[in-house]
Amino acid sequence: MQALRNLTWWLTGLTTIVGFTLVLLLSNLLAGQFWDVPRTAIICVYVGLFLGFVNKVSLFRLGETLVHEIGHAQMVALTFGRVAYIRVERDTSGVTLHRQSFLFRRLATALIALCGPISSAVLFLVTARLVASELTAYWAIGLGIFITLILITTVRNLWGWITGLTLLGALYLVLEASGYIAPKLLSSESLVTTNNLLVDVILGVTAFNLGSALQYSITFRKAQNPTSDEYKFSKALFLPGFIGGYIIIAVQLILTWIGLSYLLGWTSALSIGRLI
């Protein structure tokens, strides 16, 4: 099982990097987008970001916690470490039990600490590019495969499984609505309406998770707890504790801005066009 677990995290980590790179290259090649993303979807992104940022209901942060821990686990694998398991608790706390490699240990610590907090921003960026390019079905297939493998090999508690299975159910509806598979739960007549609605939900939920991640990073930007990601990131790079926290927030905001530029159809992240 450990061999399968290692392979799973190697593949998810490597695919994330390759996918992230292809997203950026695709944007340069297209110099725009295939699809004019509906205004309702853009509004859902803004609303999701706001609601995620002000959210006080811990149950609604489970998705962001799972994405956060997946980000850690991916970088553990990519830095030649070993992932034992992931736990996501009902109170939204999470842990990725792992063993680091002895290679480039300080750099690996910094990267592992960084990739947890920014993982929701990376997911939002990739989602925004694929949705804007009408590749939502491929996004759902890839995410579904990874979630399934992660559940089987790594997730070790009930709330982690509940979160994962809920996501898989939503991804199945995305595939039906996009026309990639024959509709069984949805009616053929309502596919277009349902597809637009699901795009709104996908972007709204990923934005909500991103808002939650931003709220958490801003709250704990001046890290004092030696177990926090911000503290580990700062100390691994010989920085004062508060500097690492601000760097993480800056990376999140940059990725968010680029993702929004894709959805809004800007020719580049620096060429500001419509805002809604």
SEZA-931895 format. One record per residue: x, y, z of N, C-alpha, C in turn. Coordinates in steps of 0.05 Angstrom, whole numbers, padded with zeros to 5 digits, always signed. Example, Ala and Ser with C-alpha at 12.3 -4.5 7.8 and 13.67 -1.06 7.14 Angstrom:
# residues 2
+00264-00114+00156+00246-00090+00156+00264-00066+00156;+00257-00045+00142+00273-00021+00143+00258+00001+00157;
//
This chain:
# residues 276
+00017-00024+00000+00000+00000+00000+00017+00025+00000;+00040+00024+00014+00057+00048+00015+00068+00054-00013;+00074+00033-00028+00084+00038-00056+00063+00051-00073;+00038+00042-00070+00016+00054-00085+00011+00083-00076;+00014+00087-00049+00010+00114-00038+00032+00133-00049;+00057+00124-00050+00078+00140-00060+00074+00147-00090;+00065+00126-00105+00060+00131-00134+00037+00151-00138;+00016+00148-00121-00007+00166-00124+00002+00195-00120;+00018+00200-00099+00025+00227-00093+00046+00238-00113;+00063+00220-00123+00081+00229-00144+00065+00238-00169;+00045+00222-00176+00030+00228-00200+00013+00254-00196;+00000+00257-00173-00016+00281-00168+00002+00305-00167;+00025+00303-00154+00043+00326-00152+00054+00334-00179;+00063+00314-00194+00075+00319-00220+00054+00330-00239;+00030+00318-00238+00009+00327-00256+00000+00356-00249;+00000+00363-00224-00006+00391-00216+00014+00410-00228;+00040+00403-00226+00060+00421-00237+00057+00423-00268;+00054+00400-00281+00051+00399-00310+00026+00414-00318;+00004+00409-00304-00021+00423-00310-00019+00453-00306;-00006+00461-00285-00002+00489-00279+00014+00503-00301;+00035+00489-00310+00052+00499-00331+00037+00501-00358;+00022+00480-00364+00006+00480-00389-00015+00502-00389;-00027+00507-00366-00047+00528-00363-00034+00555-00371;-00010+00560-00361+00003+00585-00367+00011+00586-00397;+00021+00564-00408+00028+00563-00436+00003+00566-00454;-00018+00552-00446-00043+00554-00461-00053+00583-00463;-00051+00597-00441-00060+00624-00440-00044+00642-00459;-00017+00637-00460+00000+00653-00478-00007+00646-00508;-00012+00620-00513-00017+00612-00541-00044+00623-00550;-00064+00622-00532-00091+00631-00540-00094+00661-00541;-00078+00675-00524-00080+00704-00522-00109+00712-00517;-00123+00698-00500-00151+00703-00495-00165+00678-00485;-00188+00673-00494-00203+00650-00485-00223+00641-00506;-00232+00616-00504-00252+00605-00523-00280+00614-00517;-00286+00618-00491-00313+00621-00483-00316+00647-00467;-00337+00662-00473-00343+00686-00458-00358+00677-00432;-00343+00676-00410-00354+00666-00385-00378+00684-00377;-00401+00672-00370-00425+00688-00364-00420+00706-00340;-00434+00728-00340-00432+00747-00318-00440+00735-00292;-00460+00717-00292-00469+00705-00267-00446+00689-00255;-00429+00676-00271-00406+00661-00261-00386+00679-00247;-00381+00702-00260-00362+00722-00248-00373+00732-00222;-00399+00737-00221-00411+00746-00196-00408+00725-00174;-00412+00700-00182-00409+00677-00163-00381+00676-00152;-00361+00683-00168-00333+00683-00159-00329+00705-00137;-00339+00729-00143-00336+00750-00124-00351+00744-00098;-00376+00734-00101-00391+00727-00077-00378+00704-00061;-00367+00684-00076-00354+00662-00063-00329+00671-00047;-00313+00689-00059-00290+00699-00046-00298+00714-00020;-00318+00731-00022-00327+00746+00001-00338+00728+00023;-00356+00709+00016-00368+00691+00036-00347+00673+00049;-00328+00664+00033-00306+00647+00044-00289+00663+00063;-00285+00688+00057-00268+00705+00074-00281+00711+00101;-00308+00714+00101-00321+00722+00126-00334+00698+00139;-00332+00674+00127-00345+00650+00138-00336+00643+00167;-00355+00637+00184-00349+00629+00211-00359+00601+00217;-00371+00588+00198-00382+00561+00202-00360+00541+00195;-00350+00527+00215-00327+00509+00210-00332+00487+00190;-00357+00477+00189-00364+00455+00171-00359+00463+00142;-00362+00488+00135-00359+00497+00108-00329+00500+00100;-00311+00496+00119-00283+00498+00113-00269+00471+00109;-00285+00450+00109-00274+00423+00106-00261+00419+00079;-00274+00430+00058-00263+00427+00031-00236+00441+00029;-00234+00465+00040-00209+00480+00039-00187+00465+00055;-00195+00453+00077-00175+00438+00093-00165+00415+00078;-00182+00400+00064-00173+00377+00048-00154+00386+00026;-00161+00408+00012-00143+00418-00009-00117+00427+00002;-00117+00439+00026-00093+00448+00040-00075+00424+00045;-00086+00403+00056-00070+00380+00063-00060+00365+00038;-00076+00365+00017-00067+00354-00008-00043+00369-00019;-00043+00395-00016-00021+00412-00025+00005+00404-00010;+00003+00400+00016+00026+00391+00031+00036+00364+00021;+00018+00345+00018+00025+00318+00010+00038+00317-00018;+00028+00333-00036+00040+00333-00063+00069+00342-00062;+00075+00363-00046+00102+00372-00045+00120+00353-00030;+00109+00339-00010+00125+00319+00004+00135+00298-00016;+00117+00289-00034+00124+00269-00054+00144+00280-00074;+00140+00305-00082+00158+00317-00102+00186+00323-00091;+00188+00325-00065+00214+00329-00053+00225+00303-00042;+00215+00280-00052+00225+00253-00047+00219+00244-00018;+00198+00255-00006+00190+00245+00020+00169+00224+00017;+00158+00215+00040+00137+00194+00040+00113+00203+00056;+00089+00201+00044+00064+00209+00057+00052+00184+00070;+00045+00186+00096+00033+00163+00110+00002+00165+00108;-00009+00188+00116-00038+00191+00114-00046+00221+00117;-00071+00226+00110-00083+00253+00114-00107+00250+00132;-00110+00268+00151-00134+00268+00167-00147+00296+00165;-00173+00296+00161-00188+00321+00161-00210+00318+00183;-00209+00336+00203-00227+00334+00226-00251+00352+00222;-00272+00346+00237-00296+00362+00235-00292+00391+00243;-00273+00397+00261-00267+00424+00269-00250+00439+00249;-00246+00427+00225-00230+00438+00202-00200+00437+00206;-00191+00425+00228-00162+00420+00231-00155+00397+00213;-00130+00396+00205-00121+00374+00188-00091+00369+00193;-00083+00345+00185-00055+00338+00188-00047+00319+00165;-00023+00323+00155-00011+00306+00135+00014+00293+00149;+00011+00268+00156+00033+00254+00169+00053+00244+00147;+00077+00253+00149+00096+00247+00128+00125+00245+00139;+00142+00234+00122+00170+00233+00129+00186+00247+00107;+00201+00268+00114+00216+00283+00094+00240+00268+00085;+00249+00274+00060+00274+00264+00050+00297+00279+00063;+00320+00267+00063+00344+00281+00074+00357+00299+00053;+00346+00299+00028+00357+00315+00007+00346+00344+00009;+00363+00364+00009+00355+00392+00009+00333+00396+00031;+00339+00388+00055+00319+00387+00076+00307+00414+00082;+00323+00435+00083+00312+00461+00090+00294+00472+00067;+00303+00469+00042+00287+00477+00020+00261+00461+00018;+00263+00435+00023+00239+00418+00023+00219+00427+00044;+00229+00434+00068+00211+00444+00089+00196+00469+00081;+00211+00487+00068+00199+00512+00059+00177+00507+00038;+00183+00490+00019+00164+00484-00003+00139+00469+00008;+00143+00450+00026+00121+00436+00037+00103+00455+00053;+00115+00472+00069+00099+00492+00085+00084+00511+00067;+00097+00519+00045+00084+00539+00026+00061+00527+00011;+00063+00502+00003+00043+00491-00016+00017+00484-00003;+00016+00482+00024-00010+00479+00037-00027+00504+00034;-00018+00527+00044-00034+00552+00043-00041+00561+00015;-00023+00557-00005-00029+00567-00031-00044+00547-00049;-00050+00523-00039-00062+00503-00056-00089+00511-00066;-00105+00525-00050-00132+00533-00058-00129+00554-00081;-00109+00571-00079-00104+00591-00100-00096+00577-00126;-00079+00557-00124-00070+00542-00148-00095+00528-00161;-00112+00516-00144-00135+00503-00155-00154+00523-00168;-00157+00546-00157-00174+00567-00169-00163+00575-00196;-00137+00579-00197-00124+00588-00222-00128+00567-00244;-00123+00542-00239-00126+00520-00259-00155+00518-00267;-00173+00519-00247-00202+00517-00253-00211+00540-00271;-00202+00564-00265-00210+00587-00280-00201+00584-00309;-00176+00575-00314-00166+00573-00341-00182+00551-00357;-00186+00528-00344-00200+00506-00358-00229+00513-00363;-00243+00526-00344-00270+00534-00348-00272+00554-00370;-00254+00574-00370-00254+00594-00391-00248+00583-00419;-00235+00560-00420-00229+00547-00445-00248+00525-00452;-00271+00523-00438-00291+00503-00442-00280+00474-00440;-00262+00471-00420-00250+00444-00415-00258+00434-00388;-00283+00442-00379-00292+00435-00353-00294+00405-00348;-00301+00390-00369-00304+00360-00366-00277+00348-00360;-00256+00357-00373-00229+00346-00368-00219+00353-00340;-00227+00377-00331-00220+00385-00304-00234+00366-00284;-00259+00359-00289-00274+00342-00271-00262+00313-00271;-00255+00303-00295-00244+00276-00297-00217+00275-00281;-00199+00293-00286-00174+00293-00272-00176+00295-00243;-00193+00314-00234-00197+00317-00205-00210+00293-00193;-00229+00281-00207-00243+00257-00197-00224+00233-00193;-00206+00229-00212-00186+00207-00210-00168+00211-00186;-00159+00236-00183-00140+00241-00161-00154+00238-00134;-00179+00249-00132-00193+00247-00106-00198+00217-00099;-00205+00201-00119-00210+00172-00114-00184+00159-00104;-00162+00163-00118-00137+00151-00110-00128+00160-00082;-00132+00186-00076-00125+00197-00050-00142+00185-00028;-00168+00182-00033-00186+00170-00013-00177+00141-00007;-00171+00126-00028-00164+00097-00024-00138+00094-00010;-00118+00110-00017-00091+00105-00007-00084+00121+00018;-00096+00144+00023-00085+00162+00043-00104+00172+00064;-00130+00178+00057-00148+00190+00076-00156+00168+00096;-00155+00176+00122-00158+00156+00143-00179+00162+00164;-00198+00180+00157-00219+00184+00177-00245+00191+00163;-00267+00190+00178-00294+00193+00167-00299+00219+00153;-00291+00241+00166-00297+00267+00154-00281+00272+00128;-00258+00261+00127-00243+00262+00102-00257+00248+00079;-00268+00224+00085-00283+00208+00065-00309+00222+00058;-00323+00234+00077-00348+00248+00071-00343+00271+00052;-00322+00286+00058-00314+00309+00041-00307+00299+00013;-00291+00278+00011-00283+00268-00015-00306+00257-00032;-00324+00241-00019-00346+00229-00034-00366+00251-00043;-00369+00272-00027-00387+00294-00035-00375+00308-00060;-00349+00311-00060-00336+00323-00084-00339+00306-00108;-00336+00279-00105-00339+00261-00127-00368+00261-00139;-00388+00263-00121-00415+00265-00131-00420+00290-00147;-00408+00313-00138-00411+00338-00153-00397+00336-00180;-00374+00323-00181-00359+00320-00206-00374+00303-00226;-00388+00283-00216-00404+00266-00235-00426+00283-00248;-00438+00301-00233-00459+00318-00244-00447+00337-00265;-00422+00346-00260-00408+00363-00279-00405+00348-00306;-00397+00323-00305-00393+00307-00329-00419+00303-00345;-00441+00298-00330-00467+00296-00343-00475+00322-00356;-00472+00344-00342-00481+00370-00352-00464+00379-00376;-00439+00372-00376-00422+00380-00398-00426+00363-00423;-00442+00342-00421-00447+00325-00444-00426+00304-00449;-00407+00301-00430-00385+00282-00434-00394+00253-00430;-00414+00249-00413-00426+00223-00409-00457+00226-00412;-00470+00204-00419-00499+00204-00423-00513+00211-00397;-00532+00230-00398-00546+00239-00373-00563+00217-00361;-00560+00212-00336-00577+00193-00322-00592+00206-00299;-00579+00224-00285-00592+00239-00264-00604+00265-00273;-00593+00276-00295-00603+00301-00306-00619+00296-00331;-00639+00313-00337-00655+00310-00361-00640+00323-00385;-00643+00311-00409-00629+00321-00433-00638+00350-00439;-00662+00356-00434-00672+00383-00440-00660+00405-00423;-00651+00397-00399-00640+00418-00381-00610+00419-00380;-00596+00405-00399-00567+00404-00397-00554+00431-00399;-00562+00448-00418-00549+00474-00421-00553+00491-00396;-00578+00492-00386-00583+00507-00362-00567+00496-00338;-00567+00469-00336-00553+00457-00314-00523+00461-00316;-00512+00460-00340-00483+00464-00344-00475+00492-00335;-00491+00512-00343-00485+00539-00335-00487+00542-00304;-00507+00529-00293-00510+00530-00264-00486+00516-00250;-00477+00493-00260-00455+00479-00248-00429+00495-00251;-00425+00509-00273-00402+00527-00276-00402+00548-00255;-00426+00560-00250-00429+00579-00228-00421+00567-00202;-00430+00542-00196-00424+00529-00171-00395+00523-00168;-00383+00512-00190-00354+00504-00190-00337+00529-00183;-00342+00550-00198-00326+00575-00193-00332+00587-00166;-00357+00586-00157-00365+00597-00131-00352+00581-00108;-00352+00554-00111-00340+00538-00089-00310+00540-00088;-00296+00540-00111-00267+00543-00111-00259+00571-00101;-00276+00591-00108-00271+00618-00097-00276+00619-00067;-00297+00605-00058-00303+00604-00029-00279+00592-00014;-00268+00569-00024-00245+00557-00011-00221+00576-00011;-00218+00590-00033-00196+00610-00035-00200+00632-00014;-00224+00642-00012-00230+00662+00008-00224+00653+00036;-00231+00628+00042-00225+00616+00068-00195+00614+00073;-00180+00606+00052-00151+00604+00055-00138+00631+00059;-00148+00652+00045-00138+00679+00049-00144+00689+00077;-00168+00684+00087-00175+00692+00114-00157+00680+00134;-00151+00654+00131-00134+00639+00149-00106+00651+00148;-00096+00655+00124-00068+00666+00121-00065+00693+00133;-00085+00710+00129-00084+00737+00140-00085+00737+00171;-00102+00719+00182-00105+00717+00211-00079+00708+00224;-00064+00689+00211-00040+00677+00223-00015+00686+00209;-00016+00710+00197+00007+00720+00181+00032+00724+00199;+00027+00732+00224+00050+00736+00243+00053+00711+00260;+00065+00692+00248+00066+00665+00260+00083+00664+00286;+00072+00653+00307+00086+00649+00332+00087+00619+00339;+00069+00604+00328+00068+00575+00334+00088+00560+00316;+00107+00546+00328+00127+00532+00313+00116+00510+00294;+00091+00502+00299+00079+00481+00281+00064+00493+00258;+00061+00519+00257+00046+00532+00235+00062+00532+00209;+00048+00532+00187+00061+00533+00161+00077+00559+00157;+00066+00581+00166+00079+00607+00163+00106+00607+00178;+00106+00596+00202+00130+00596+00218+00151+00578+00205;+00143+00554+00197+00162+00535+00185+00173+00547+00159;+00157+00559+00143+00166+00571+00118+00187+00593+00123;+00181+00610+00143+00199+00632+00149+00226+00622+00160;+00225+00604+00179+00249+00594+00191+00266+00578+00172;+00253+00563+00153+00268+00548+00134+00284+00566+00115;+00274+00590+00111+00288+00610+00093+00303+00631+00109;+00307+00627+00135+00321+00645+00152+00308+00673+00153;+00282+00674+00153+00267+00699+00153+00253+00703+00180;+00248+00728+00188+00231+00732+00211+00203+00720+00207;+00190+00711+00228+00165+00697+00226+00144+00712+00209;+00142+00738+00213+00120+00753+00199+00125+00756+00169;+00151+00755+00161+00157+00758+00132+00146+00735+00116;+00149+00710+00126+00139+00687+00111+00109+00688+00108;+00095+00697+00128+00066+00700+00127+00057+00719+00105;+00071+00742+00102+00064+00761+00082+00072+00751+00054;+00093+00736+00051+00100+00724+00025+00079+00705+00016;+00069+00688+00035+00048+00669+00028+00023+00684+00018;+00015+00706+00032-00008+00721+00024-00004+00734-00004;+00020+00744-00009+00026+00756-00035+00024+00735-00057;+00034+00711-00053+00031+00690-00073+00002+00683-00078;-00014+00681-00057-00042+00676-00060-00056+00697-00076;-00050+00722-00071-00063+00744-00084-00055+00746-00114;-00030+00740-00120-00021+00740-00148-00035+00718-00164;-00037+00694-00152-00050+00672-00166-00080+00678-00170;-00092+00691-00150-00120+00699-00152-00124+00719-00175;-00107+00738-00176-00109+00759-00197-00106+00747-00225;-00087+00728-00228-00084+00715-00254-00108+00699-00261;-00119+00684-00242-00144+00668-00246-00167+00686-00255;-00170+00709-00242-00191+00727-00250-00187+00738-00278;-00162+00743-00285-00157+00753-00312-00165+00733-00334;-00162+00707-00328-00172+00687-00347-00202+00688-00350;-00216+00689-00327-00245+00689-00328-00257+00714-00341;-00243+00736-00338-00253+00762-00348-00244+00767-00377;-00227+00749-00388-00219+00751-00416-00199+00772-00421;-00183+00780-00402-00161+00799-00407-00140+00786-00424;-00126+00801-00440-00105+00791-00457-00081+00783-00440;-00077+00795-00417-00057+00788-00398-00065+00798-00370;-00051+00788-00350-00058+00796-00322-00053+00826-00318;-00037+00838-00335-00030+00866-00332-00047+00884-00349;-00063+00872-00367-00081+00888-00384-00109+00886-00373;-00115+00904-00356-00141+00904-00342-00163+00911-00360;-00183+00894-00363-00207+00899-00379-00231+00901-00362;-00252+00887-00370-00277+00887-00355-00273+00874-00328;-00289+00882-00308-00287+00872-00281-00311+00855-00274;-00331+00853-00291-00354+00837-00285-00368+00829-00312;
//
